[in-house]
Amino acid sequence: MQLPAIAYGAAVLLHIDRLPLWCSAAALLALLWRAAVAWQWPAGLRPALPGPILRVLVVMALFALTLAAFRTVNGIAAGSALLAGMGAAKLLETRRHRDGFFVAAVALFLLTSACLDRQSLGRLPAYALTLWLACAALAALGGQREGRDMRRALRTAGRALQWAVPFAAVVFVLFPRIPGPLWGMGAGSAATSGLGEEMTPGSISELSMSDAIVFRAQISGPLPASEQRYWRGPVLHEFDGSTWRRLPGQLAITQPVGHRAEPVIQQITLEPTGMRWWFALDTIGASPAPQVQLTFDQQLISTRPVSDVTNYEVTSWLQTRQDGPLSSVAQRMDLRLPPRRNPRSLALAQQLRSQSSSDSDYVQRTLQWLRSGGFIYTLSPPLLGSDAVDELLFDTREGFCGHYASAFTSLMRAGGVPARVVTGYQGGEWNPIGRYLLLRQSDAHAWSEVWLEGQGWTRIDPTAVVAPERLQRSLRDLLPASASIGLRLARSNWLAPLLQRWDAAGQWWQHSVVGYDWRTQQSVLESLGLDASDLLQQLLWLCVAAALWWLVMWALPWLRQQNRQRPLPLARDWAQLRQQLQRCGVQHGAQLGPLQLAQAGAQLLPDLANLLHNSAQRYAVLRYGPPVDDTGGRAVAALRSQLRQLLRHLHARQRINGN
C-alpha cells in the first residue's frame, strides 16, 4: 500500500494552502500512522491500525469539522476538504487491494478538484507528478507483488501516460465544446485585493507597494504611448471631505460618445481580484460579456466577483467627443461638495474662477497653480486631517496620485465645473516575448474627469503637472526605493529576461489552453480546413483519431515481439563464424556449443586456436553467462570486432584453398 499512500499525500499537498489546518493535520497523522505500521519493527512492537469504533468516530469528527468550517459540503473548497479527510480515515483501515484502489481514487479526485480550482502553468508539474503516482499506484495494485514492483509500476504508468498524451491532445482540440469556458467551476477564494469602491488619499499608495499582477493585455495594432494608456476602473462621485466613494446603480443617462480615432482592440487576461471590476483602455465602446454592465460613467462591472482567471476582448477609443449637454442629474451629482469643509480650497477656487473666462480656462489656471506650487510626488506623505484638501494644498504639499486627483476634482467642483475621480491603472510593462502589456497593483493610479461643453467628459491628470515623468516611467522606475524586493529582482538584468519568458509562457497557457473555449475551437478548426459548424464532421475526425491511436497501441506489442524474435547482432556474427568454419572444413552439428566449436576448429586450424578459444569463451560469458556490467556496450563491441577479424582470416584461407 506504499504507492497509494504516496499518491494520496501528493494530492493533499496540491490543496495544502487551501485546506483547514485540522484537515492537513489529519492527513499527515494518517500517513505517519500508515508508515509506522509498514515499518519493520521487532516482534511485538509493531503498532496496530485503529479499530472500527475509533474509525467511525474519526469519520464523524472530520465530517462535523468540514460542515462547521464551510457551512456546506458542496463546492470545490468544502468538497476537497471532506475528500481529504475521508481519504485520511480510509488510510487507517487499508488492508486489502480494494482499499488501496479506493485511496488511489481519492488521490485522482483530489487532483481533479485541484485542476478545477487553479490552472496556472506553474502548477502543471505538480499535477503531472501526482497523476503519475496515482496511475503507478493503480498499476502496482494490479499485480501481486506491489512492494517489489514499485519501480516497474512507475515505469508502466510513465509509458502509459506518455502514449496517452498525443491522444489526449487530439481529443482536447477536436472534442466539441459548448459555448463558454473550458473550466466550468470557479475557484472562489483565489482572489487578491485591488481597487475598491472608495478612495481615501493614501489608499492607492498602499497598492503601489504590491507587485501582484492584475491583468495582461494584448493589443491589436500599434501600441499606444504610455501617456495614453489609462486603464479605467471604478469611478467615484461622492465626496465627504476626505474619502471618495462610488455610487451604485445607473444614476444618470449615458451620454452618446463620438469617436475621433481608430479603435483599439484589446485581449485582456484578468487575474482573480475578488472585485467586480473589469478593466480596459479609456474610453470603452461596449460591454465585452453579457454578465458585465457598461455603466453611464464608463465602468465595466460584472454581476459576480472575479474569482477565476478571465479572458475577454474589448474595444476602446482613445479620442472621443460628446456634443450633447450634461444631464441635470449628473450635474448635481458631480458638483456636490460637503458643507463647511476645506474652506481655504473653496476660497482658492473662487479666486481662480473669477480670473477665468471659461471652464477650459479655469482648468488650465488650476493646473498652472499646481505646476508652480512646489508640490512633491511621494508615496509617504504626512497624514492629513478632516480638511484633507486644504492641508495638502496649503500645508504639506506632498502627496501621491490619489491626493492630487482628489484635490483637483474638489477645486473643479468648487469652481462650478462638474468633475469626478476615476481610479484604475496607468502604463504597463511591455513583455517583448509574449508581446503584451503586464499591469501590476503597483501601476494603480487615480485621475480626474471634467465636463467641458462641446467636448464632454475630458480626462485631466493633475499628477502629470506635479510629476510629468510618471506617465513615461513606471512607479518602480520613478521611486525605486519604494519598490518591493520582488519588483527589484524582477528588474535585474539577469533575472528580468527569464521572468518575461516564464510570464509569456504562462500567458500562452492561460489564453490557449485554459481559455480554449467554443470560439477558440471554431477558429482552430477553420485553420485546419475543417467546417467548424459541422458537428458530425468534427465527431467523425475524432473517431478517426481514436481508431488510429488504438491501432498504434495494438501494433506496438506485436512490433516489440518481432524485435525480440530477431537475432541479436552478436548472435548473427557468431552464426556467420559457424558457417565460415564449416566452409573451411570444420565439421560440426548445430547442437555444438561455442567452446566445443572452438576446440574442433583449433584442431583443423592450429594457427587460429588461441583466437578461437578466446572468442568462444568471451561469447559464452556474454551470451549465456550471468549479467555483466557492460556500460556503453564496450565488451560486446570488442568481441564483435574480434569475430570479424576471425572471419577475415577464414575468408582469406578459403580463397587460398579455393585457388
C-alpha positions as semicolon CSV with decimal commas, in nm:
position;residue;x (nm);y (nm);z (nm)
1;M;0,000;0,000;0,000
2;Q;0,300;0,232;-0,029
3;L;0,222;0,387;-0,370
4;P;-0,147;0,462;-0,293
5;A;-0,043;0,638;0,029
6;I;0,228;0,835;-0,155
7;A;-0,019;0,936;-0,428
8;Y;-0,270;1,046;-0,163
9;G;-0,006;1,253;0,015
10;A;0,094;1,424;-0,313
11;A;-0,273;1,502;-0,388
12;V;-0,324;1,656;-0,044
13;L;-0,018;1,875;-0,097
14;L;-0,190;2,028;-0,402
15;H;-0,451;2,174;-0,163
16;I;-0,226;2,241;0,135
17;D;-0,269;2,621;0,117
18;R;-0,648;2,591;0,093
19;L;-0,723;2,315;0,343
20;P;-0,803;2,397;0,705
21;L;-0,522;2,325;0,946
22;W;-0,710;2,038;1,111
23;C;-0,761;1,869;0,773
24;S;-0,392;1,887;0,682
25;A;-0,303;1,759;1,029
26;A;-0,544;1,465;0,991
27;A;-0,390;1,370;0,655
28;L;-0,036;1,393;0,794
29;L;-0,125;1,189;1,104
30;A;-0,286;0,917;0,890
31;L;0,020;0,898;0,662
32;L;0,258;0,875;0,959
33;W;0,043;0,608;1,122
34;R;0,033;0,412;0,798
35;A;0,412;0,440;0,763
36;A;0,461;0,326;1,122
37;V;0,250;0,016;1,058
38;A;0,453;-0,067;0,745
39;W;0,788;-0,019;0,923
40;Q;0,995;-0,329;1,001
41;W;0,951;-0,334;1,380
42;P;1,085;-0,602;1,616
43;A;0,840;-0,873;1,710
44;G;0,562;-0,743;1,935
45;L;0,637;-0,372;1,884
46;R;0,451;-0,304;1,557
47;P;0,161;-0,057;1,615
48;A;-0,185;-0,169;1,507
49;L;-0,437;0,014;1,291
50;P;-0,729;0,167;1,487
51;G;-1,035;-0,043;1,549
52;P;-1,377;0,009;1,388
53;I;-1,520;0,218;1,672
54;L;-1,232;0,466;1,663
55;R;-1,250;0,485;1,283
56;V;-1,623;0,565;1,294
57;L;-1,560;0,840;1,550
58;V;-1,281;0,983;1,330
59;V;-1,510;0,991;1,025
60;M;-1,789;1,163;1,219
61;A;-1,547;1,419;1,363
62;L;-1,399;1,501;1,020
63;F;-1,745;1,542;0,867
64;A;-1,857;1,768;1,152
65;L;-1,543;1,981;1,125
66;T;-1,594;2,022;0,749
67;L;-1,955;2,125;0,798
68;A;-1,857;2,372;1,072
69;A;-1,575;2,526;0,867
70;F;-1,761;2,568;0,535
71;R;-2,130;2,553;0,636
72;T;-2,172;2,307;0,349
73;V;-2,012;2,003;0,191
74;N;-2,070;2,127;-0,165
75;G;-1,824;2,318;-0,381
76;I;-1,456;2,274;-0,452
77;A;-1,323;2,402;-0,119
78;A;-1,559;2,210;0,109
79;G;-1,562;1,902;-0,113
80;S;-1,182;1,886;-0,128
81;A;-1,152;1,919;0,249
82;L;-1,411;1,646;0,306
83;L;-1,246;1,417;0,049
84;A;-0,900;1,470;0,202
85;G;-1,040;1,390;0,546
86;M;-1,221;1,077;0,429
87;G;-0,904;0,967;0,248
88;A;-0,712;1,002;0,574
89;A;-0,972;0,789;0,752
90;K;-0,952;0,528;0,477
91;L;-0,575;0,503;0,517
92;L;-0,632;0,384;0,872
93;E;-0,811;0,070;0,750
94;T;-0,628;-0,023;0,428
95;R;-0,558;-0,395;0,443
96;R;-0,662;-0,532;0,103
97;H;-0,607;-0,436;-0,257
98;R;-0,962;-0,300;-0,277
99;D;-0,879;-0,045;-0,005
100;G;-0,571;0,060;-0,200
101;F;-0,781;0,121;-0,510
102;F;-1,007;0,346;-0,304
103;V;-0,712;0,552;-0,175
104;A;-0,576;0,588;-0,531
105;A;-0,921;0,701;-0,647
106;V;-0,929;0,965;-0,370
107;A;-0,593;1,093;-0,497
108;L;-0,733;1,120;-0,851
109;F;-1,044;1,304;-0,732
110;L;-0,830;1,547;-0,529
111;L;-0,617;1,603;-0,839
112;T;-0,930;1,679;-1,042
113;S;-1,057;1,931;-0,788
114;A;-0,714;2,099;-0,783
115;C;-0,725;2,129;-1,163
116;L;-1,071;2,287;-1,144
117;D;-0,952;2,521;-0,869
118;R;-0,629;2,652;-1,023
119;Q;-0,490;2,606;-1,372
120;S;-0,169;2,810;-1,371
121;L;0,129;2,682;-1,567
122;G;0,347;2,672;-1,255
123;R;0,124;2,403;-1,103
124;L;0,138;2,178;-1,409
125;P;0,450;1,979;-1,297
126;A;0,287;1,909;-0,959
127;Y;-0,031;1,792;-1,132
128;A;0,167;1,568;-1,370
129;L;0,366;1,416;-1,082
130;T;0,051;1,342;-0,882
131;L;-0,115;1,184;-1,185
132;W;0,193;0,967;-1,244
133;L;0,196;0,849;-0,883
134;A;-0,178;0,772;-0,884
135;C;-0,153;0,575;-1,209
136;A;0,153;0,392;-1,076
137;A;-0,047;0,302;-0,765
138;L;-0,320;0,153;-0,984
139;A;-0,058;-0,036;-1,187
140;A;0,105;-0,174;-0,873
141;L;-0,228;-0,281;-0,727
142;G;-0,297;-0,471;-1,049
143;G;-0,004;-0,702;-0,971
144;Q;0,054;-0,937;-0,682
145;R;0,389;-0,804;-0,561
146;E;0,332;-0,433;-0,509
147;G;0,627;-0,384;-0,275
148;R;0,884;-0,538;-0,511
149;D;0,721;-0,398;-0,827
150;M;0,718;-0,027;-0,730
151;R;0,980;0,069;-0,991
152;R;0,808;-0,144;-1,252
153;A;0,474;0,021;-1,169
154;L;0,629;0,367;-1,207
155;R;0,776;0,270;-1,545
156;T;0,447;0,119;-1,659
157;A;0,249;0,428;-1,558
158;G;0,506;0,657;-1,720
159;R;0,490;0,471;-2,051
160;A;0,110;0,465;-2,042
161;L;0,088;0,840;-1,980
162;Q;0,350;0,906;-2,246
163;W;0,140;0,726;-2,506
164;A;-0,182;0,883;-2,379
165;V;-0,059;1,242;-2,421
166;P;-0,090;1,255;-2,805
167;F;-0,442;1,116;-2,799
168;A;-0,538;1,350;-2,514
169;A;-0,411;1,645;-2,721
170;V;-0,623;1,540;-3,020
171;V;-0,931;1,496;-2,801
172;F;-0,864;1,836;-2,642
173;V;-0,861;2,005;-2,984
174;L;-1,148;1,815;-3,151
175;F;-1,395;1,729;-2,875
176;P;-1,698;1,956;-2,924
177;R;-1,714;2,248;-2,683
178;I;-2,027;2,417;-2,560
179;P;-2,021;2,799;-2,565
180;G;-1,839;2,914;-2,253
181;P;-1,501;2,847;-2,093
182;L;-1,345;2,502;-2,063
183;W;-1,338;2,511;-1,683
184;G;-1,691;2,548;-1,556
185;M;-1,631;2,584;-1,184
186;G;-1,483;2,883;-1,009
187;A;-1,207;2,894;-0,757
188;G;-1,394;3,123;-0,522
189;S;-1,104;3,204;-0,292
190;A;-0,801;3,275;-0,509
191;A;-0,857;3,649;-0,523
192;T;-0,617;3,925;-0,434
193;S;-0,723;4,271;-0,322
194;G;-0,727;4,565;-0,561
195;L;-0,912;4,888;-0,629
196;G;-1,232;4,920;-0,430
197;E;-1,550;5,127;-0,418
198;E;-1,389;5,412;-0,228
199;M;-1,062;5,601;-0,218
200;T;-0,904;5,789;0,066
201;P;-0,584;5,970;-0,040
202;G;-0,313;5,724;0,052
203;S;-0,508;5,404;-0,022
204;I;-0,366;5,375;-0,374
205;S;-0,015;5,427;-0,240
206;E;-0,067;5,107;-0,040
207;L;-0,146;4,919;-0,364
208;S;0,162;5,069;-0,525
209;M;0,380;4,865;-0,289
210;S;0,241;4,538;-0,429
211;D;0,393;4,352;-0,724
212;A;0,081;4,135;-0,769
213;I;-0,028;4,104;-1,132
214;V;-0,374;4,244;-1,211
215;F;-0,410;4,170;-1,582
216;R;-0,226;4,126;-1,911
217;A;-0,334;4,300;-2,231
218;Q;-0,254;4,209;-2,590
219;I;-0,329;4,499;-2,824
220;S;-0,408;4,465;-3,192
221;G;-0,222;4,719;-3,399
222;P;0,026;4,983;-3,282
223;L;0,095;5,004;-2,910
224;P;-0,042;5,330;-2,763
225;A;0,210;5,557;-2,597
226;S;0,247;5,526;-2,221
227;E;0,074;5,860;-2,155
228;Q;-0,234;5,729;-2,342
229;R;-0,261;5,402;-2,155
230;Y;-0,523;5,474;-1,889
231;W;-0,699;5,154;-1,785
232;R;-1,038;5,252;-1,650
233;G;-1,172;5,109;-1,324
234;P;-1,410;5,236;-1,052
235;V;-1,544;5,592;-1,094
236;L;-1,600;5,787;-0,771
237;H;-1,863;6,061;-0,740
238;E;-1,946;6,112;-0,372
239;F;-1,705;6,311;-0,152
240;D;-1,731;6,370;0,223
241;G;-1,423;6,591;0,254
242;S;-1,165;6,313;0,286
243;T;-1,298;5,997;0,112
244;W;-1,438;5,947;-0,238
245;R;-1,698;5,676;-0,297
246;R;-1,862;5,507;-0,591
247;L;-2,238;5,547;-0,627
248;P;-2,421;5,221;-0,705
249;G;-2,671;5,184;-0,986
250;Q;-2,743;5,364;-1,313
251;L;-2,797;5,711;-1,166
252;A;-2,766;5,919;-1,482
253;I;-2,829;5,897;-1,854
254;T;-2,549;5,753;-2,064
255;Q;-2,409;6,033;-2,280
256;P;-2,366;5,947;-2,650
257;V;-1,999;5,930;-2,744
258;G;-1,848;6,025;-3,078
259;H;-1,525;5,855;-3,184
260;R;-1,243;6,056;-3,339
261;A;-0,977;5,788;-3,394
262;E;-0,931;5,425;-3,489
263;P;-1,049;5,175;-3,225
264;V;-0,800;4,984;-3,011
265;I;-0,885;4,615;-2,967
266;Q;-0,753;4,450;-2,651
267;Q;-0,735;4,087;-2,543
268;I;-0,739;4,103;-2,163
269;T;-0,642;3,822;-1,924
270;L;-0,770;3,935;-1,585
271;E;-0,631;3,770;-1,273
272;P;-0,861;3,689;-0,978
273;T;-0,916;4,005;-0,773
274;G;-1,230;3,929;-0,575
275;M;-1,374;4,256;-0,711
276;R;-1,634;4,308;-0,983
277;W;-1,433;4,547;-1,200
278;W;-1,318;4,460;-1,549
279;F;-1,056;4,689;-1,697
280;A;-0,998;4,834;-2,042
281;L;-0,840;5,135;-2,206
282;D;-1,037;5,456;-2,181
283;T;-1,291;5,507;-2,349
284;I;-1,479;5,174;-2,369
285;G;-1,704;5,108;-2,667
286;A;-1,929;4,828;-2,541
287;S;-1,953;4,558;-2,277
288;P;-1,737;4,254;-2,362
289;A;-1,967;3,996;-2,199
290;P;-2,338;3,952;-2,118
291;Q;-2,274;3,937;-1,743
292;V;-2,082;4,267;-1,749
293;Q;-2,257;4,605;-1,746
294;L;-2,113;4,918;-1,906
295;T;-2,244;5,195;-1,678
296;F;-2,325;5,557;-1,758
297;D;-1,980;5,661;-1,631
298;Q;-1,793;5,400;-1,839
299;Q;-1,731;5,138;-1,572
300;L;-1,725;4,768;-1,659
301;I;-1,896;4,594;-1,365
302;S;-1,957;4,220;-1,355
303;T;-2,254;4,062;-1,183
304;R;-2,017;3,848;-0,974
305;P;-1,666;3,897;-0,833
306;V;-1,372;3,790;-1,046
307;S;-1,261;3,468;-0,875
308;D;-1,103;3,296;-1,177
309;V;-0,861;3,397;-1,448
310;T;-1,088;3,567;-1,703
311;N;-1,021;3,624;-2,072
312;Y;-1,218;3,880;-2,272
313;E;-1,191;4,107;-2,575
314;V;-1,288;4,472;-2,556
315;T;-1,276;4,769;-2,794
316;S;-1,181;5,119;-2,682
317;W;-1,132;5,462;-2,840
318;L;-0,850;5,685;-2,719
319;Q;-1,008;6,003;-2,860
320;T;-1,377;6,078;-2,811
321;R;-1,617;6,372;-2,815
322;Q;-1,958;6,431;-2,655
323;D;-2,157;6,715;-2,808
324;G;-2,479;6,690;-2,612
325;P;-2,549;6,865;-2,280
326;L;-2,483;6,702;-1,945
327;S;-2,799;6,583;-1,773
328;S;-2,923;6,773;-1,469
329;V;-2,889;6,460;-1,253
330;A;-2,522;6,422;-1,349
331;Q;-2,459;6,793;-1,289
332;R;-2,597;6,780;-0,938
333;M;-2,411;6,458;-0,863
334;D;-2,073;6,582;-0,986
335;L;-2,091;6,934;-0,840
336;R;-2,178;6,829;-0,485
337;L;-1,930;6,918;-0,208
338;P;-1,959;6,863;0,168
339;P;-2,059;7,181;0,358
340;R;-1,813;7,357;0,588
341;R;-1,516;7,150;0,473
342;N;-1,189;7,271;0,319
343;P;-1,266;7,647;0,332
344;R;-0,925;7,756;0,202
345;S;-0,966;7,541;-0,108
346;L;-1,307;7,693;-0,171
347;A;-1,158;8,041;-0,149
348;L;-0,879;7,945;-0,390
349;A;-1,132;7,806;-0,636
350;Q;-1,339;8,127;-0,626
351;Q;-1,024;8,334;-0,685
352;L;-0,909;8,131;-0,984
353;R;-1,262;8,115;-1,124
354;S;-1,302;8,491;-1,112
355;Q;-0,987;8,524;-1,323
356;S;-1,105;8,273;-1,583
357;S;-1,304;8,340;-1,898
358;S;-1,440;7,986;-1,943
359;D;-1,443;7,640;-1,794
360;S;-1,143;7,539;-2,006
361;D;-0,954;7,848;-1,894
362;Y;-1,035;7,767;-1,530
363;V;-0,900;7,413;-1,575
364;Q;-0,575;7,546;-1,719
365;R;-0,532;7,813;-1,447
366;T;-0,581;7,546;-1,177
367;L;-0,326;7,317;-1,341
368;Q;-0,080;7,606;-1,365
369;W;-0,129;7,681;-0,997
370;L;-0,045;7,319;-0,915
371;R;0,253;7,322;-1,154
372;S;0,409;7,625;-0,986
373;G;0,307;7,543;-0,630
374;G;0,615;7,343;-0,531
375;F;0,427;7,017;-0,484
376;I;0,617;6,693;-0,430
377;Y;0,526;6,346;-0,556
378;T;0,586;6,089;-0,282
379;L;0,449;5,757;-0,155
380;S;0,490;5,854;0,208
381;P;0,321;6,193;0,259
382;P;0,224;6,324;0,604
383;L;-0,112;6,220;0,744
384;L;-0,400;6,456;0,671
385;G;-0,681;6,564;0,898
386;S;-1,051;6,629;0,839
387;D;-0,984;6,910;0,587
388;A;-0,754;6,693;0,380
389;V;-0,763;6,906;0,064
390;D;-0,673;7,226;0,250
391;E;-0,384;7,059;0,431
392;L;-0,245;6,914;0,108
393;L;-0,270;7,235;-0,098
394;F;-0,153;7,484;0,165
395;D;0,044;7,294;0,431
396;T;0,214;6,966;0,342
397;R;0,228;6,997;-0,041
398;E;0,331;6,630;-0,058
399;G;0,119;6,353;-0,197
400;F;0,051;6,071;-0,435
401;C;-0,181;6,046;-0,737
402;G;-0,487;5,998;-0,513
403;H;-0,410;6,318;-0,322
404;Y;-0,379;6,530;-0,635
405;A;-0,680;6,378;-0,812
406;S;-0,891;6,440;-0,500
407;A;-0,772;6,798;-0,461
408;F;-0,810;6,889;-0,829
409;T;-1,161;6,740;-0,852
410;S;-1,264;6,935;-0,540
411;L;-1,134;7,260;-0,690
412;M;-1,322;7,192;-1,013
413;R;-1,650;7,137;-0,830
414;A;-1,592;7,443;-0,617
415;G;-1,549;7,644;-0,938
416;G;-1,871;7,515;-1,093
417;V;-1,720;7,256;-1,327
418;P;-1,870;6,903;-1,297
419;A;-1,590;6,663;-1,209
420;R;-1,533;6,310;-1,084
421;V;-1,243;6,089;-0,976
422;V;-1,150;5,787;-1,185
423;T;-0,934;5,507;-1,049
424;G;-0,764;5,234;-1,245
425;Y;-0,415;5,162;-1,375
426;Q;-0,174;5,359;-1,588
427;G;0,101;5,249;-1,825
428;G;0,205;4,886;-1,811
429;E;0,524;4,683;-1,852
430;W;0,587;4,560;-2,207
431;N;0,676;4,192;-2,244
432;P;0,863;4,155;-2,575
433;I;0,844;3,774;-2,564
434;G;0,466;3,744;-2,544
435;R;0,406;4,092;-2,696
436;Y;0,162;4,209;-2,431
437;L;0,140;4,464;-2,151
438;L;0,156;4,348;-1,791
439;L;-0,023;4,557;-1,529
440;R;0,058;4,519;-1,161
441;Q;-0,102;4,662;-0,850
442;S;0,195;4,897;-0,840
443;D;0,053;5,059;-1,158
444;A;-0,263;5,169;-0,971
445;H;-0,348;5,531;-1,049
446;A;-0,614;5,797;-0,998
447;W;-0,704;6,090;-1,221
448;S;-0,989;6,334;-1,278
449;E;-1,254;6,388;-1,543
450;V;-1,421;6,725;-1,601
451;W;-1,720;6,813;-1,817
452;L;-1,645;7,074;-2,081
453;E;-1,916;7,196;-2,315
454;G;-1,856;7,084;-2,671
455;Q;-1,605;6,822;-2,560
456;G;-1,784;6,615;-2,299
457;W;-1,604;6,429;-2,024
458;T;-1,234;6,512;-2,055
459;R;-0,953;6,335;-1,874
460;I;-0,730;6,562;-1,665
461;D;-0,441;6,402;-1,477
462;P;-0,311;6,650;-1,216
463;T;-0,025;6,411;-1,139
464;A;0,108;6,489;-1,487
465;V;0,178;6,852;-1,387
466;V;0,326;6,762;-1,047
467;A;0,539;6,470;-1,172
468;P;0,528;6,460;-1,556
469;E;0,773;6,172;-1,569
470;R;0,513;5,945;-1,402
471;L;0,338;5,898;-1,738
472;Q;0,656;5,790;-1,918
473;R;0,812;5,584;-1,643
474;S;0,667;5,320;-1,417
475;L;0,639;5,385;-1,045
476;R;0,926;5,149;-0,963
477;D;1,148;5,348;-1,201
478;L;1,031;5,681;-1,067
479;L;1,058;5,584;-0,699
480;P;1,293;5,281;-0,693
481;A;1,332;5,291;-0,316
482;S;0,960;5,225;-0,274
483;A;0,959;4,906;-0,483
484;S;0,931;4,571;-0,310
485;I;1,214;4,319;-0,313
486;G;1,022;4,115;-0,570
487;L;0,992;4,414;-0,802
488;R;1,361;4,495;-0,766
489;L;1,458;4,138;-0,851
490;A;1,222;4,143;-1,147
491;R;1,409;4,446;-1,282
492;S;1,755;4,291;-1,251
493;N;1,942;4,244;-1,579
494;W;1,995;3,870;-1,533
495;L;1,652;3,777;-1,396
496;A;1,421;4,003;-1,596
497;P;1,452;3,813;-1,930
498;L;1,387;3,480;-1,755
499;L;1,081;3,617;-1,576
500;Q;0,950;3,765;-1,900
501;R;0,983;3,430;-2,077
502;W;0,813;3,249;-1,792
503;D;0,530;3,503;-1,776
504;A;0,488;3,483;-2,156
505;A;0,461;3,104;-2,129
506;G;0,201;3,143;-1,854
507;Q;0,006;3,390;-2,066
508;W;0,009;3,148;-2,361
509;W;-0,107;2,868;-2,131
510;Q;-0,396;3,073;-1,993
511;H;-0,504;3,204;-2,331
512;S;-0,454;2,894;-2,548
513;V;-0,515;2,603;-2,309
514;V;-0,716;2,718;-2,008
515;G;-0,909;2,965;-2,225
516;Y;-0,972;2,711;-2,503
517;D;-1,343;2,766;-2,534
518;W;-1,603;2,728;-2,808
519;R;-1,488;3,034;-3,004
520;T;-1,124;2,936;-2,992
521;Q;-1,209;2,585;-3,108
522;Q;-1,403;2,721;-3,404
523;S;-1,102;2,930;-3,505
524;V;-0,861;2,636;-3,470
525;L;-1,085;2,403;-3,674
526;E;-1,118;2,660;-3,951
527;S;-0,739;2,700;-3,964
528;L;-0,715;2,319;-4,008
529;G;-0,954;2,333;-4,302
530;L;-1,247;2,178;-4,114
531;D;-1,603;2,303;-4,115
532;A;-1,641;2,441;-3,764
533;S;-2,022;2,437;-3,790
534;D;-2,042;2,068;-3,889
535;L;-2,062;1,878;-3,562
536;L;-2,091;1,542;-3,741
537;Q;-1,765;1,602;-3,929
538;Q;-1,596;1,702;-3,605
539;L;-1,707;1,382;-3,433
540;L;-1,602;1,178;-3,738
541;W;-1,247;1,312;-3,725
542;L;-1,240;1,244;-3,353
543;C;-1,339;0,880;-3,419
544;V;-1,071;0,851;-3,689
545;A;-0,808;0,982;-3,446
546;A;-0,926;0,737;-3,180
547;A;-0,910;0,447;-3,428
548;L;-0,556;0,540;-3,537
549;W;-0,444;0,569;-3,178
550;W;-0,596;0,229;-3,094
551;L;-0,424;0,078;-3,399
552;V;-0,087;0,210;-3,285
553;M;-0,145;0,078;-2,933
554;W;-0,239;-0,264;-3,077
555;A;0,062;-0,273;-3,311
556;L;0,324;-0,178;-3,051
557;P;0,325;-0,514;-2,862
558;W;0,342;-0,703;-3,195
559;L;0,639;-0,492;-3,308
560;R;0,814;-0,549;-2,977
561;Q;0,761;-0,925;-3,013
562;Q;0,904;-0,917;-3,366
563;N;1,209;-0,733;-3,237
564;R;1,256;-0,994;-2,967
565;Q;1,247;-1,274;-3,227
566;R;1,520;-1,115;-3,438
567;P;1,868;-1,247;-3,358
568;L;2,097;-1,014;-3,172
569;P;2,390;-0,865;-3,370
570;L;2,637;-1,069;-3,158
571;A;2,442;-1,390;-3,231
572;R;2,439;-1,308;-3,605
573;D;2,818;-1,263;-3,604
574;W;2,867;-1,598;-3,426
575;A;2,634;-1,770;-3,676
576;Q;2,842;-1,630;-3,963
577;L;3,158;-1,762;-3,794
578;R;2,998;-2,107;-3,756
579;Q;2,907;-2,112;-4,127
580;Q;3,252;-1,997;-4,235
581;L;3,421;-2,265;-4,022
582;Q;3,204;-2,524;-4,192
583;R;3,313;-2,396;-4,537
584;C;3,674;-2,429;-4,424
585;G;3,621;-2,797;-4,340
586;V;3,531;-2,791;-3,970
587;Q;3,252;-3,044;-3,942
588;H;3,008;-2,985;-3,656
589;G;2,646;-3,017;-3,570
590;A;2,401;-2,742;-3,475
591;Q;2,400;-2,872;-3,116
592;L;2,771;-2,800;-3,073
593;G;2,831;-2,522;-2,816
594;P;3,079;-2,233;-2,855
595;L;3,361;-2,399;-2,659
596;Q;3,326;-2,733;-2,843
597;L;3,314;-2,548;-3,176
598;A;3,635;-2,362;-3,091
599;Q;3,804;-2,690;-2,995
600;A;3,700;-2,852;-3,327
601;G;3,824;-2,551;-3,521
602;A;4,157;-2,543;-3,335
603;Q;4,234;-2,900;-3,442
604;L;4,197;-2,807;-3,809
605;L;4,329;-2,452;-3,783
606;P;4,602;-2,455;-3,515
607;D;4,731;-2,108;-3,609
608;L;4,391;-1,963;-3,508
609;A;4,349;-2,177;-3,196
610;N;4,418;-1,902;-2,941
611;L;4,190;-1,654;-3,117
612;L;3,913;-1,913;-3,147
613;H;3,932;-2,022;-2,782
614;N;3,941;-1,662;-2,657
615;S;3,644;-1,558;-2,875
616;A;3,441;-1,864;-2,776
617;Q;3,497;-1,805;-2,403
618;R;3,402;-1,440;-2,424
619;Y;3,095;-1,520;-2,636
620;A;2,978;-1,788;-2,393
621;V;3,007;-1,546;-2,098
622;L;2,828;-1,258;-2,271
623;R;2,561;-1,471;-2,440
624;Y;2,481;-1,738;-2,181
625;G;2,651;-1,634;-1,856
626;P;2,510;-1,420;-1,574
627;P;2,452;-1,048;-1,649
628;V;2,770;-0,841;-1,650
629;D;2,822;-0,468;-1,623
630;D;2,888;-0,363;-1,982
631;T;2,840;0,014;-1,963
632;G;2,824;0,156;-2,313
633;G;2,845;-0,194;-2,473
634;R;3,224;-0,188;-2,493
635;A;3,268;-0,562;-2,420
636;V;3,020;-0,662;-2,692
637;A;3,177;-0,422;-2,940
638;A;3,524;-0,565;-2,867
639;L;3,403;-0,924;-2,915
640;R;3,227;-0,838;-3,242
641;S;3,548;-0,681;-3,367
642;Q;3,737;-0,998;-3,273
643;L;3,479;-1,217;-3,454
644;R;3,507;-1,004;-3,767
645;Q;3,885;-1,047;-3,751
646;L;3,836;-1,427;-3,740
647;L;3,601;-1,409;-4,038
648;R;3,859;-1,218;-4,240
649;H;4,121;-1,485;-4,164
650;L;3,879;-1,761;-4,263
651;H;3,776;-1,582;-4,585
652;A;4,141;-1,541;-4,680
653;R;4,213;-1,911;-4,608
654;Q;3,910;-2,013;-4,816
655;R;4,031;-1,810;-5,113
656;I;4,378;-1,967;-5,089
657;N;4,236;-2,319;-5,066
658;G;3,998;-2,245;-5,348
659;N;4,282;-2,130;-5,567
